[in-house]
Amino acid sequence: MDSFETIGQLEASGLLLYSCGLRASDLPLPAKRKPARRLAYRTGWTDRGNLVREPSGDADPRYLDLRYDYAYKRTFGSEANKDLLIHFLNSLFQGRMMIRDVRFLPTERLGEHRWSRKVIYDILCINDEGEYFLVEMQRAYQPFFSNRLLYYGCRMVDGQVPVGAKGDDYAIKKVYVIALLDYILWDKPTLHRYRRSAGANWKDTGEKFGEIEWIIIQLPAFDKKLAELHTDLERWIYLLKYLPKLKERPASFEDPAFKKVFTVNKLDNFTPEERNMLKLEFNRELEWQNAISYAQTKSREEGRQEGEAVGERKKELSVLQNLIAGTEFNDREIASLVGVEERLVRKIRAGQWPKKE
């Protein structure tokens, strides 16, 4: 990776470096400048998704940040560590069910037709009762993410119906859509709770209807300190927020599953190949951050030049156009970044949208 020209670029990279769990020595330093001494930051998101940075005081974390893709899927989405996913799910349901085993399923789902949208999940599995569990990690705010969760749940129900099946006597298994958010999804302060769940119920009786349940964990809403943790779910959420800030495993994390989390994510235990994977993710995160920054800056400039307030739809279009014109991301990656359908990106790239008046 090329060296960085300015201290500002170096600081932005330090944020990603810390969050990915790399060491400061892995970051190329700016030419003819002394290295900044404290580059590591603790990341969080405000209630509308704006990045908050606070000095951590430690540029060399011992453990990976579970919110980042490599660490998240390594910890919860690998066959070698599926016991950690089972432990997390059991703590999430708090005695409502006891999951003994899960089987990972392909995370890429194609539509029935060539024009149908392809869906890529983070982690998808099925338990020994045939129930489905989708576990998503979302770090950046997306305005229509709740709609996406609704779509995911319906898509997983639809996928249980055999293609070409006759009659209506097929059974639908329960679907759980679980989202771990690094921001607050709702504006109302009364909804700033760290755990929320939803399902379909009859309005007149309150009885359950349907086989989909949504569970949302809002990490910024969790404010308990280490001494205040009483349940395994609280310990899991604490690790999701603070693992890279910890120097060692706290005494209250004595369960074998938590011991394994610290072992699996301890940087000193990583092989050279695994460290290279971290560097690749760090580079990718930096590219995405730069792409978003570029598109947003370009959009603000265009809005000022026009001298009018840019509406949400117009701003979204401007961001998409700038990402298409100014980056090398493909249509799927741009759609994921902005939170729109891939076919919309294809239409804009082909000049088919917006239509000329």
C-alpha positions as CSV (number, residue, x, y, z in Angstrom):
1,M,0.0,0.0,0.0
2,D,1.3,3.5,-0.8
3,S,2.5,5.7,1.9
4,F,0.1,8.5,3.1
5,E,0.7,12.1,2.3
6,T,-1.0,13.8,5.2
7,I,-1.5,13.4,8.9
8,G,-5.3,13.5,8.3
9,Q,-5.1,10.5,6.0
10,L,-2.9,8.7,8.6
11,E,-5.4,9.4,11.4
12,A,-8.3,8.1,9.3
13,S,-6.2,5.0,8.5
14,G,-5.4,4.6,12.2
15,L,-9.1,4.4,13.0
16,L,-9.5,1.5,10.6
17,L,-6.2,-0.1,11.6
18,Y,-7.3,-0.2,15.3
19,S,-10.8,-1.5,14.5
20,C,-9.5,-4.3,12.3
21,G,-7.1,-5.3,15.1
22,L,-3.8,-4.6,13.3
23,R,-0.8,-3.0,15.0
24,A,0.5,0.5,14.4
25,S,3.6,-0.9,12.8
26,D,1.5,-2.4,10.0
27,L,0.5,1.2,8.8
28,P,2.8,3.0,6.3
29,L,3.9,6.3,7.7
30,P,3.8,9.6,5.9
31,A,7.0,10.7,4.2
32,K,9.2,13.2,6.1
33,R,6.9,13.3,9.2
34,K,7.3,11.8,12.6
35,P,4.7,9.1,13.3
36,A,1.6,10.2,15.2
37,R,1.9,8.7,18.7
38,R,-1.8,7.9,19.3
39,L,-3.6,6.7,16.2
40,A,-6.0,4.2,17.6
41,Y,-9.7,5.2,18.1
42,R,-12.7,3.7,19.6
43,T,-15.4,3.7,17.0
44,G,-19.1,4.2,17.5
45,W,-22.1,5.7,15.7
46,T,-24.4,8.6,16.7
47,D,-28.2,8.1,16.6
48,R,-28.1,8.9,12.9
49,G,-25.1,7.0,11.9
50,N,-22.4,9.7,12.1
51,L,-19.0,8.4,13.1
52,V,-17.7,9.2,16.6
53,R,-14.0,8.9,17.4
54,E,-12.5,8.9,20.8
55,P,-8.8,8.2,21.7
56,S,-8.4,4.7,23.1
57,G,-4.9,5.3,24.5
58,D,-3.7,2.1,23.0
59,A,-2.4,1.8,19.4
60,D,-1.6,-1.9,19.8
61,P,-4.8,-3.8,20.7
62,R,-4.5,-7.4,21.8
63,Y,-7.8,-8.6,20.4
64,L,-9.8,-8.1,17.1
65,D,-12.9,-6.0,16.9
66,L,-15.8,-8.4,16.5
67,R,-17.8,-5.8,14.6
68,Y,-15.6,-6.1,11.5
69,D,-16.3,-8.6,8.9
70,Y,-13.2,-10.9,9.2
71,A,-13.4,-11.2,13.0
72,Y,-17.2,-11.4,13.0
73,K,-17.3,-14.3,10.5
74,R,-14.3,-16.0,11.9
75,T,-15.9,-16.0,15.4
76,F,-19.5,-16.8,14.6
77,G,-19.6,-18.1,11.0
78,S,-16.9,-20.8,10.8
79,E,-17.4,-24.5,11.4
80,A,-14.5,-24.6,13.9
81,N,-16.2,-22.0,16.1
82,K,-19.9,-22.7,15.6
83,D,-20.1,-23.5,19.3
84,L,-19.7,-19.8,19.9
85,L,-22.6,-19.0,17.6
86,I,-24.7,-21.6,19.4
87,H,-23.8,-20.0,22.8
88,F,-24.6,-16.5,21.5
89,L,-28.0,-17.6,20.2
90,N,-28.9,-19.4,23.4
91,S,-28.0,-16.3,25.4
92,L,-30.1,-14.2,23.0
93,F,-33.2,-16.3,23.5
94,Q,-32.7,-16.4,27.3
95,G,-34.2,-19.8,28.0
96,R,-37.0,-19.7,25.4
97,M,-35.2,-22.5,23.5
98,M,-32.1,-24.5,23.7
99,I,-30.1,-24.9,20.5
100,R,-27.8,-27.9,20.6
101,D,-26.4,-27.9,17.0
102,V,-26.6,-25.8,13.9
103,R,-25.6,-26.4,10.3
104,F,-24.3,-23.5,8.2
105,L,-26.2,-22.8,4.9
106,P,-24.9,-21.0,1.8
107,T,-25.1,-17.2,2.3
108,E,-25.8,-16.3,-1.3
109,R,-29.4,-16.8,-2.4
110,L,-30.4,-16.4,-6.1
111,G,-34.0,-15.4,-7.1
112,E,-36.2,-17.8,-9.0
113,H,-35.9,-15.7,-12.2
114,R,-32.9,-14.1,-13.9
115,W,-34.3,-10.7,-13.1
116,S,-34.9,-11.4,-9.4
117,R,-32.6,-9.9,-6.9
118,K,-29.7,-11.8,-5.5
119,V,-29.3,-11.7,-1.7
120,I,-26.1,-12.2,0.3
121,Y,-26.4,-12.8,4.0
122,D,-23.7,-12.5,6.7
123,I,-24.4,-15.8,8.5
124,L,-27.2,-18.2,7.8
125,C,-27.8,-21.5,9.7
126,I,-30.4,-24.0,10.6
127,N,-30.8,-25.8,13.9
128,D,-31.7,-29.5,14.6
129,E,-35.4,-28.6,14.7
130,G,-35.2,-27.2,11.2
131,E,-35.6,-23.5,12.3
132,Y,-33.6,-20.8,10.4
133,F,-31.4,-18.2,11.9
134,L,-30.0,-15.2,10.0
135,V,-27.4,-13.2,11.9
136,E,-26.4,-9.9,10.4
137,M,-23.9,-7.3,11.5
138,Q,-24.5,-3.8,10.2
139,R,-22.0,-1.0,11.2
140,A,-23.1,1.9,9.0
141,Y,-26.5,3.5,9.2
142,Q,-28.8,2.8,6.2
143,P,-32.1,4.6,6.0
144,F,-34.2,1.6,4.9
145,F,-32.5,-1.1,6.9
146,S,-35.7,-2.1,8.7
147,N,-37.3,-2.7,5.3
148,R,-34.4,-4.9,4.4
149,L,-34.8,-7.0,7.5
150,L,-38.5,-7.4,6.6
151,Y,-37.5,-8.5,3.1
152,Y,-34.9,-10.9,4.4
153,G,-37.5,-12.6,6.6
154,C,-40.0,-13.0,3.9
155,R,-37.4,-14.2,1.5
156,M,-36.3,-17.0,3.9
157,V,-39.9,-18.1,4.3
158,D,-40.4,-18.1,0.5
159,G,-37.3,-20.2,0.2
160,Q,-38.8,-23.0,2.2
161,V,-41.5,-23.6,-0.4
162,P,-40.3,-26.2,-2.9
163,V,-40.2,-25.0,-6.5
164,G,-43.1,-26.4,-8.4
165,A,-44.7,-27.8,-5.3
166,K,-48.4,-28.6,-5.7
167,G,-51.0,-28.1,-3.0
168,D,-50.6,-26.1,0.2
169,D,-49.8,-28.8,2.8
170,Y,-46.1,-27.9,3.2
171,A,-44.9,-26.9,6.6
172,I,-43.1,-23.6,7.2
173,K,-40.4,-23.6,9.8
174,K,-39.7,-20.7,12.1
175,V,-37.4,-17.9,10.8
176,Y,-35.4,-15.7,13.1
177,V,-33.8,-12.6,11.7
178,I,-31.2,-11.2,14.1
179,A,-29.5,-7.9,13.4
180,L,-26.5,-6.5,15.4
181,L,-26.4,-2.8,14.7
182,D,-23.5,-0.4,15.5
183,Y,-26.0,2.5,15.5
184,I,-29.4,3.5,16.7
185,L,-32.1,2.6,14.2
186,W,-35.0,4.6,15.6
187,D,-35.3,8.4,16.2
188,K,-37.5,8.2,19.3
189,P,-35.5,8.2,22.5
190,T,-38.0,5.8,24.1
191,L,-36.8,3.2,21.5
192,H,-33.1,3.5,22.3
193,R,-33.1,0.1,24.0
194,Y,-30.3,-2.2,23.3
195,R,-32.6,-5.2,22.6
196,R,-35.8,-5.1,20.6
197,S,-37.9,-7.8,19.0
198,A,-40.9,-8.0,16.7
199,G,-43.2,-10.5,15.2
200,A,-46.7,-10.7,13.6
201,N,-49.7,-10.9,16.0
202,W,-53.5,-10.6,15.5
203,K,-54.6,-7.2,16.6
204,D,-57.8,-8.3,18.3
205,T,-56.4,-11.1,20.4
206,G,-52.7,-10.6,20.4
207,E,-52.1,-14.2,19.3
208,K,-49.0,-15.0,17.3
209,F,-49.4,-15.1,13.5
210,G,-46.8,-16.3,11.1
211,E,-43.4,-17.8,11.6
212,I,-41.0,-14.8,11.5
213,E,-39.4,-13.1,14.4
214,W,-37.0,-10.2,14.2
215,I,-34.5,-9.4,17.0
216,I,-32.4,-6.2,16.9
217,I,-29.5,-5.4,19.1
218,Q,-28.5,-1.7,19.1
219,L,-24.9,-1.7,20.4
220,P,-24.7,2.1,21.2
221,A,-27.7,1.8,23.5
222,F,-25.9,-0.7,25.7
223,D,-24.2,1.3,28.4
224,K,-23.5,-1.2,31.2
225,K,-20.1,-1.3,32.8
226,L,-18.1,-4.5,33.4
227,A,-19.2,-4.8,37.0
228,E,-22.9,-4.5,36.0
229,L,-22.9,-7.5,33.7
230,H,-25.2,-10.3,35.0
231,T,-26.2,-12.4,32.0
232,D,-24.4,-14.1,29.1
233,L,-26.2,-11.8,26.6
234,E,-24.9,-8.8,28.4
235,R,-21.4,-10.3,28.3
236,W,-21.7,-10.9,24.6
237,I,-22.8,-7.4,23.8
238,Y,-20.0,-6.0,26.0
239,L,-17.4,-8.0,23.9
240,L,-19.0,-6.9,20.7
241,K,-18.4,-3.3,21.8
242,Y,-15.2,-3.4,23.8
243,L,-13.1,-6.5,23.0
244,P,-10.2,-4.6,21.3
245,K,-10.0,-2.3,24.3
246,L,-9.4,-5.1,26.8
247,K,-5.9,-6.1,27.9
248,E,-7.0,-9.5,29.2
249,R,-10.0,-11.6,29.9
250,P,-12.1,-10.3,32.8
251,A,-12.7,-12.8,35.6
252,S,-16.4,-12.7,35.1
253,F,-15.9,-14.2,31.5
254,E,-15.1,-17.6,32.9
255,D,-17.5,-19.6,30.7
256,P,-15.5,-21.8,28.2
257,A,-17.2,-20.1,25.3
258,F,-16.0,-16.7,26.4
259,K,-12.5,-18.1,27.0
260,K,-12.5,-19.3,23.4
261,V,-13.5,-15.9,22.1
262,F,-10.4,-14.4,23.7
263,T,-8.2,-17.2,22.3
264,V,-9.7,-17.1,18.8
265,N,-9.3,-13.3,18.5
266,K,-6.0,-12.8,20.3
267,L,-3.6,-11.3,17.7
268,D,-0.6,-13.1,19.1
269,N,-2.2,-16.4,18.1
270,F,-2.5,-15.4,14.5
271,T,-0.5,-17.0,11.7
272,P,1.3,-14.9,9.1
273,E,-1.5,-15.9,6.6
274,E,-4.2,-14.7,9.0
275,R,-2.4,-11.4,9.5
276,N,-2.3,-11.0,5.7
277,M,-6.1,-11.4,5.7
278,L,-6.4,-8.7,8.3
279,K,-4.3,-6.4,6.2
280,L,-6.5,-7.1,3.2
281,E,-9.6,-6.2,5.2
282,F,-7.9,-3.0,6.4
283,N,-7.1,-2.0,2.9
284,R,-10.7,-2.7,1.8
285,E,-12.1,-0.7,4.7
286,L,-9.9,2.2,3.8
287,E,-11.1,2.0,0.2
288,W,-14.8,2.0,1.3
289,Q,-14.3,4.9,3.7
290,N,-12.5,6.9,1.0
291,A,-15.2,6.1,-1.5
292,I,-18.0,7.2,0.8
293,S,-16.1,10.4,1.7
294,Y,-15.5,11.2,-1.9
295,A,-19.1,10.6,-3.0
296,Q,-20.5,12.6,-0.1
297,T,-18.1,15.5,-0.6
298,K,-18.9,15.6,-4.3
299,S,-22.6,15.6,-3.6
300,R,-22.3,18.5,-1.1
301,E,-20.4,20.5,-3.7
302,E,-23.0,19.9,-6.3
303,G,-25.8,20.9,-3.9
304,R,-24.1,24.1,-3.0
305,Q,-23.5,25.0,-6.6
306,E,-27.2,24.6,-7.4
307,G,-28.0,26.7,-4.4
308,E,-30.9,24.6,-3.2
309,A,-31.5,22.0,-0.5
310,V,-30.8,18.5,-1.8
311,G,-33.7,16.1,-1.1
312,E,-33.0,12.6,0.1
313,R,-33.8,11.0,-3.2
314,K,-31.7,13.5,-5.1
315,K,-28.8,13.2,-2.7
316,E,-28.9,9.4,-3.0
317,L,-28.8,9.7,-6.8
318,S,-25.9,12.0,-6.6
319,V,-24.0,9.7,-4.3
320,L,-24.6,6.8,-6.6
321,Q,-23.5,8.7,-9.7
322,N,-20.3,9.8,-8.0
323,L,-19.5,6.3,-6.8
324,I,-20.1,4.9,-10.4
325,A,-18.0,7.7,-12.0
326,G,-15.2,8.0,-9.4
327,T,-14.5,4.5,-8.0
328,E,-13.9,1.0,-9.3
329,F,-16.5,-0.7,-7.2
330,N,-18.9,-3.0,-9.1
331,D,-22.7,-2.6,-9.1
332,R,-23.2,-5.0,-6.2
333,E,-20.7,-3.3,-4.0
334,I,-22.2,0.2,-4.7
335,A,-25.7,-1.1,-4.0
336,S,-24.6,-2.5,-0.7
337,L,-22.8,0.7,0.3
338,V,-25.8,3.0,-0.4
339,G,-28.5,0.5,0.5
340,V,-30.3,0.3,-2.8
341,E,-31.2,-2.5,-5.2
342,E,-28.4,-3.5,-7.6
343,R,-30.7,-3.1,-10.6
344,L,-31.0,0.6,-9.8
345,V,-27.2,1.0,-10.0
346,R,-27.2,-0.9,-13.3
347,K,-29.8,1.5,-14.7
348,I,-27.9,4.6,-13.6
349,R,-24.6,3.2,-15.0
350,A,-26.4,2.5,-18.3
351,G,-28.0,5.9,-18.4
352,Q,-31.5,4.5,-18.2
353,W,-32.3,6.4,-15.0
354,P,-33.4,9.0,-14.1
355,K,-35.4,9.3,-17.3
356,K,-35.0,12.4,-19.3
357,E,-38.0,14.8,-19.4
